[in-house]
Amino acid sequence: MEVVQEKLGRREQKKIKARNEILDAAVIQFSEKGFMYTAVADIMNEAGMGLGTFYNYFTSKEDVLLNLLNRFTGT
């Protein structure tokens, strides 16, 4: 992965990092509160980012869950 990131520009690396930070924050919030009781705002507060930033990377909380499933299954 590092070799691929070296070929990406700084802007693309920053996008990948932010997206991963949102996914990591979602794991924490889903674990603590459960999927149904976690709001997008909770995820973004955990990630330390503004709420509007969420929609640059994901369309919904369900989209985050699908991306996490893909991350864990390697697809």
DSSP file with accessible surface (Angstrom, degrees, kcal/mol):
  #  RESIDUE AA STRUCTURE BP1 BP2  ACC     N-H-->O    O-->H-N    N-H-->O    O-->H-N    TCO  KAPPA ALPHA  PHI   PSI    X-CA   Y-CA   Z-CA
    1    1 A M     >        0   0  151      0, 0.0     4,-2.3     0, 0.0     5,-0.2   0.000 360.0 360.0 360.0 -37.5    0.0    0.0    0.0
    2    2 A E  H  >  +     0   0  146      1,-0.2     4,-2.0     2,-0.2     5,-0.1   0.878 360.0  54.4 -63.4 -36.9    2.8    2.4    0.8
    3    3 A V  H  > S+     0   0   95      2,-0.2     4,-1.1     1,-0.2    -1,-0.2   0.927 109.9  47.3 -62.6 -42.9    4.3    2.0   -2.7
    4    4 A V  H >> S+     0   0   86      1,-0.2     4,-0.8     2,-0.2     3,-0.7   0.932 111.2  51.2 -63.3 -44.3    0.9    2.9   -4.2
    5    5 A Q  H 3< S+     0   0   55     -4,-2.3     3,-0.5     1,-0.2    -1,-0.2   0.833 102.1  60.4 -66.0 -30.5    0.6    5.9   -1.9
    6    6 A E  H 3< S+     0   0  147     -4,-2.0    -1,-0.2     1,-0.2    -2,-0.2   0.845 104.6  50.4 -64.0 -31.6    4.0    7.2   -2.9
    7    7 A K  H << S+     0   0  176     -4,-1.1    -1,-0.2    -3,-0.7    -2,-0.2   0.696  98.1  84.7 -78.9 -20.0    2.8    7.4   -6.5
    8    8 A L  S  < S-     0   0   55     -4,-0.8    -3,-0.0    -3,-0.5     2,-0.0  -0.545  85.8-110.6 -80.9 151.7   -0.3    9.4   -5.4
    9    9 A G     >  -     0   0   44     -2,-0.2     4,-2.3     1,-0.1     5,-0.2  -0.206  32.3-101.2 -72.5 169.3   -0.1   13.1   -4.9
   10   10 A R  H  > S+     0   0  220      1,-0.2     4,-2.2     2,-0.2     5,-0.2   0.884 122.0  54.2 -59.7 -39.3   -0.4   14.8   -1.6
   11   11 A R  H  > S+     0   0  194      2,-0.2     4,-2.0     1,-0.2    -1,-0.2   0.919 109.5  46.4 -63.6 -44.7   -4.0   15.7   -2.2
   12   12 A E  H  > S+     0   0   84      2,-0.2     4,-2.3     1,-0.2    -1,-0.2   0.888 111.2  52.5 -66.6 -38.1   -5.0   12.1   -3.0
   13   13 A Q  H  X S+     0   0   71     -4,-2.3     4,-2.5     1,-0.2    -1,-0.2   0.905 108.5  51.1 -62.9 -40.1   -3.1   10.8    0.1
   14   14 A K  H  X S+     0   0  159     -4,-2.2     4,-2.6     2,-0.2    -2,-0.2   0.895 109.4  50.5 -64.6 -39.6   -5.0   13.3    2.3
   15   15 A K  H  X S+     0   0   90     -4,-2.0     4,-2.5     2,-0.2    -2,-0.2   0.918 111.0  48.0 -64.0 -44.2   -8.3   12.1    0.8
   16   16 A I  H  X S+     0   0   43     -4,-2.3     4,-2.5     2,-0.2    -2,-0.2   0.925 112.5  49.5 -62.8 -43.0   -7.5    8.5    1.5
   17   17 A K  H  X S+     0   0  130     -4,-2.5     4,-2.3     2,-0.2    -2,-0.2   0.934 112.1  47.2 -62.9 -46.0   -6.4    9.3    5.1
   18   18 A A  H  X S+     0   0   13     -4,-2.6     4,-2.2     2,-0.2    -2,-0.2   0.926 111.8  50.6 -63.0 -43.6   -9.6   11.3    5.8
   19   19 A R  H  X S+     0   0   78     -4,-2.5     4,-2.2     1,-0.2    -1,-0.2   0.927 112.0  47.2 -60.9 -44.4  -11.8    8.5    4.4
   20   20 A N  H  X S+     0   0   51     -4,-2.5     4,-2.7     1,-0.2    -1,-0.2   0.873 109.3  54.0 -66.2 -36.3  -10.0    5.9    6.5
   21   21 A E  H  X S+     0   0   66     -4,-2.3     4,-2.3     2,-0.2    -1,-0.2   0.886 108.5  49.7 -65.3 -37.7  -10.3    8.1    9.6
   22   22 A I  H  X S+     0   0    0     -4,-2.2     4,-2.3     2,-0.2    -2,-0.2   0.932 111.7  48.1 -65.5 -44.4  -14.0    8.4    9.1
   23   23 A L  H  X S+     0   0    2     -4,-2.2     4,-2.0     1,-0.2    -2,-0.2   0.920 111.7  49.8 -62.9 -41.3  -14.3    4.6    8.7
   24   24 A D  H  X S+     0   0   79     -4,-2.7     4,-1.8     1,-0.2    -1,-0.2   0.908 110.9  49.7 -63.0 -41.8  -12.2    4.1   11.9
   25   25 A A  H  X S+     0   0    4     -4,-2.3     4,-2.6     1,-0.2    -1,-0.2   0.883 107.8  54.4 -64.8 -37.3  -14.4    6.5   13.8
   26   26 A A  H  X S+     0   0    0     -4,-2.3     4,-3.3     2,-0.2     5,-0.3   0.908 104.7  53.9 -63.4 -40.7  -17.5    4.7   12.5
   27   27 A V  H  X S+     0   0   44     -4,-2.0     4,-2.2     1,-0.2    -1,-0.2   0.938 110.7  46.9 -58.5 -45.4  -16.2    1.4   13.9
   28   28 A I  H  X S+     0   0   67     -4,-1.8     4,-2.1     2,-0.2    -2,-0.2   0.949 116.0  43.6 -62.0 -49.6  -15.7    3.0   17.3
   29   29 A Q  H  X>S+     0   0   12     -4,-2.6     4,-3.1     1,-0.2     5,-0.6   0.909 113.3  50.0 -66.8 -42.2  -19.2    4.6   17.3
   30   30 A F  H  X5S+     0   0   29     -4,-3.3     4,-1.5     1,-0.2    -1,-0.2   0.890 112.3  49.7 -63.1 -36.3  -21.0    1.5   16.0
   31   31 A S  H  <5S+     0   0   96     -4,-2.2    -2,-0.2    -5,-0.3    -1,-0.2   0.884 118.0  38.7 -68.6 -39.1  -19.3   -0.5   18.7
   32   32 A E  H  <5S+     0   0  133     -4,-2.1    -2,-0.2    -5,-0.2    -1,-0.2   0.892 135.6  14.7 -78.4 -43.6  -20.2    1.9   21.5
   33   33 A K  H  <5S-     0   0   88     -4,-3.1     4,-0.4    -5,-0.2    -3,-0.2   0.588 102.7-115.2-109.9 -18.0  -23.7    2.8   20.4
   34   34 A G     X< -     0   0   27     -4,-1.5     4,-0.5    -5,-0.6     3,-0.3   0.070  34.8 -82.9  88.1 153.9  -24.8    0.3   17.8
   35   35 A F  T >4 S+     0   0   52      1,-0.2     3,-1.1     2,-0.2    -1,-0.1   0.923 126.0  51.7 -59.3 -47.1  -25.5    1.1   14.2
   36   36 A M  T 34 S+     0   0  148      1,-0.3    -1,-0.2    -6,-0.1    -2,-0.1   0.820 113.5  43.7 -62.8 -33.2  -29.1    2.3   14.7
   37   37 A Y  T 34 S+     0   0  191     -4,-0.4     2,-0.5    -3,-0.3    -1,-0.3   0.368  92.3  96.5 -98.4   4.5  -28.2    4.7   17.5
   38   38 A T    <<  -     0   0    1     -3,-1.1     2,-0.3    -4,-0.5    23,-0.0  -0.842  59.4-157.2 -95.8 127.1  -25.2    6.2   15.8
   39   39 A A     >  -     0   0   48     -2,-0.5     4,-1.8     1,-0.1     3,-0.5  -0.667  29.6-115.2 -96.2 157.1  -25.7    9.5   14.0
   40   40 A V  H  > S+     0   0   22     -2,-0.3     4,-2.5     1,-0.2     5,-0.2   0.901 119.4  58.7 -56.2 -38.1  -23.5   10.7   11.2
   41   41 A A  H  > S+     0   0   40      1,-0.2     4,-2.5     2,-0.2    -1,-0.2   0.874 102.0  53.7 -61.0 -36.5  -22.6   13.6   13.5
   42   42 A D  H  > S+     0   0   37     -3,-0.5     4,-2.2     2,-0.2    -1,-0.2   0.915 109.3  48.4 -62.6 -43.9  -21.4   11.1   16.1
   43   43 A I  H  X S+     0   0    0     -4,-1.8     4,-2.1     1,-0.2    -2,-0.2   0.935 113.5  46.2 -61.8 -45.9  -19.0    9.6   13.6
   44   44 A M  H  X>S+     0   0    1     -4,-2.5     5,-2.5     1,-0.2     4,-0.9   0.856 110.1  52.7 -70.9 -33.5  -17.7   12.9   12.5
   45   45 A N  H ><5S+     0   0  121     -4,-2.5     3,-0.5    -5,-0.2    -1,-0.2   0.922 110.1  49.3 -63.3 -42.6  -17.2   14.2   16.0
   46   46 A E  H 3<5S+     0   0   83     -4,-2.2    -2,-0.2     1,-0.2    -1,-0.2   0.882 112.7  47.5 -62.0 -38.4  -15.2   11.0   16.7
   47   47 A A  H 3<5S-     0   0   21     -4,-2.1    -1,-0.2    -5,-0.2    -2,-0.2   0.627 110.3-124.6 -78.2 -14.4  -13.1   11.7   13.6
   48   48 A G  T <<5S+     0   0   67     -4,-0.9     2,-0.3    -3,-0.5    -3,-0.2   0.823  70.3 119.3  73.7  31.8  -12.6   15.3   14.5
   49   49 A M      < -     0   0   35     -5,-2.5    -1,-0.3    -6,-0.1    -2,-0.1  -0.861  69.0 -92.6-126.8 161.9  -14.1   16.6   11.3
   50   50 A G    >>  -     0   0   44     -2,-0.3     3,-0.8     1,-0.1     4,-0.7  -0.361  33.7-117.5 -72.6 152.1  -17.0   18.7   10.2
   51   51 A L  H >> S+     0   0   89      1,-0.2     3,-1.2     2,-0.2     4,-0.6   0.884 111.9  58.4 -58.6 -40.6  -20.3   17.2    9.4
   52   52 A G  H >4 S+     0   0   53      1,-0.3     3,-0.7     2,-0.2     4,-0.4   0.816  94.2  66.5 -62.3 -28.6  -20.2   18.4    5.8
   53   53 A T  H X> S+     0   0   45     -3,-0.8     3,-1.7     1,-0.2     4,-0.6   0.843  87.9  69.2 -61.8 -32.1  -17.0   16.6    5.2
   54   54 A F  H XX S+     0   0    0     -3,-1.2     4,-2.3    -4,-0.7     3,-1.7   0.905  94.7  54.2 -52.0 -44.7  -18.8   13.3    5.6
   55   55 A Y  H << S+     0   0  126     -3,-0.7    -1,-0.3    -4,-0.6    -2,-0.2   0.566  94.8  67.8 -76.8  -5.9  -20.7   13.8    2.3
   56   56 A N  H <4 S+     0   0  124     -3,-1.7    -1,-0.3    -4,-0.4    -2,-0.2   0.692 118.0  23.4 -75.9 -20.1  -17.5   14.3    0.4
   57   57 A Y  H << S+     0   0   60     -3,-1.7     2,-0.3    -4,-0.6    -2,-0.2   0.679 127.6  28.4-117.6 -29.4  -16.7   10.6    1.0
   58   58 A F     <  -     0   0    3     -4,-2.3    -1,-0.3     1,-0.1     3,-0.1  -0.962  52.5-147.5-139.1 153.7  -20.0    8.8    1.7
   59   59 A T  S    S-     0   0  111     -2,-0.3     2,-0.3     1,-0.2    -1,-0.1   0.727  80.3 -14.5 -92.1 -24.0  -23.7    9.2    0.8
   60   60 A S  S  > S-     0   0   34     -6,-0.1     4,-1.6     1,-0.1    -1,-0.2  -0.973  70.9 -91.9-165.2 172.3  -25.1    7.8    4.0
   61   61 A K  H  > S+     0   0   33     -2,-0.3     4,-2.1     1,-0.2     5,-0.1   0.869 125.2  56.5 -63.8 -35.3  -24.5    5.9    7.2
   62   62 A E  H  > S+     0   0  105      1,-0.2     4,-2.5     2,-0.2    -1,-0.2   0.874 102.0  55.4 -64.1 -37.2  -25.4    2.7    5.3
   63   63 A D  H  > S+     0   0   39      2,-0.2     4,-2.3     1,-0.2    -1,-0.2   0.900 106.4  51.4 -61.6 -40.3  -22.8    3.5    2.7
   64   64 A V  H  X S+     0   0    0     -4,-1.6     4,-2.4     2,-0.2    -2,-0.2   0.940 108.9  50.8 -61.5 -46.1  -20.2    3.6    5.6
   65   65 A L  H  X S+     0   0   60     -4,-2.1     4,-2.5     1,-0.2    -2,-0.2   0.923 109.8  49.4 -60.3 -43.8  -21.4    0.2    6.8
   66   66 A L  H  X S+     0   0  104     -4,-2.5     4,-2.3     1,-0.2    -1,-0.2   0.904 110.8  50.5 -62.3 -40.0  -21.1   -1.3    3.4
   67   67 A N  H  X S+     0   0   33     -4,-2.3     4,-2.2     2,-0.2    -1,-0.2   0.879 109.8  50.7 -66.2 -35.8  -17.6    0.1    3.0
   68   68 A L  H  X S+     0   0    5     -4,-2.4     4,-2.6     2,-0.2    -2,-0.2   0.913 108.8  51.1 -67.2 -41.0  -16.6   -1.3    6.4
   69   69 A L  H  X S+     0   0   89     -4,-2.5     4,-2.0     1,-0.2     6,-0.2   0.920 111.0  48.5 -61.0 -42.5  -18.0   -4.7    5.4
   70   70 A N  H  X>S+     0   0   71     -4,-2.3     5,-1.5     1,-0.2     4,-1.2   0.889 110.6  51.8 -63.4 -39.2  -15.8   -4.5    2.2
   71   71 A R  H  <5S+     0   0   88     -4,-2.2    -2,-0.2     1,-0.2     3,-0.2   0.928 112.9  44.1 -62.9 -44.5  -12.8   -3.5    4.3
   72   72 A F  H  <5S+     0   0  138     -4,-2.6    -1,-0.2     1,-0.2    -2,-0.2   0.801 118.3  43.0 -74.7 -27.9  -13.2   -6.5    6.7
   73   73 A T  H  <5S-     0   0   94     -4,-2.0    -1,-0.2    -5,-0.2    -2,-0.2   0.540 107.5-123.4 -94.2  -9.3  -13.9   -9.0    3.9
   74   74 A G  T  <5       0   0   69     -4,-1.2    -3,-0.2     1,-0.2    -4,-0.1   0.717 360.0 360.0  78.0  21.9  -11.2   -7.7    1.7
   75   75 A T      <       0   0  123     -5,-1.5    -1,-0.2    -6,-0.2    -2,-0.1  -0.610 360.0 360.0-104.5 360.0  -13.4   -7.0   -1.3
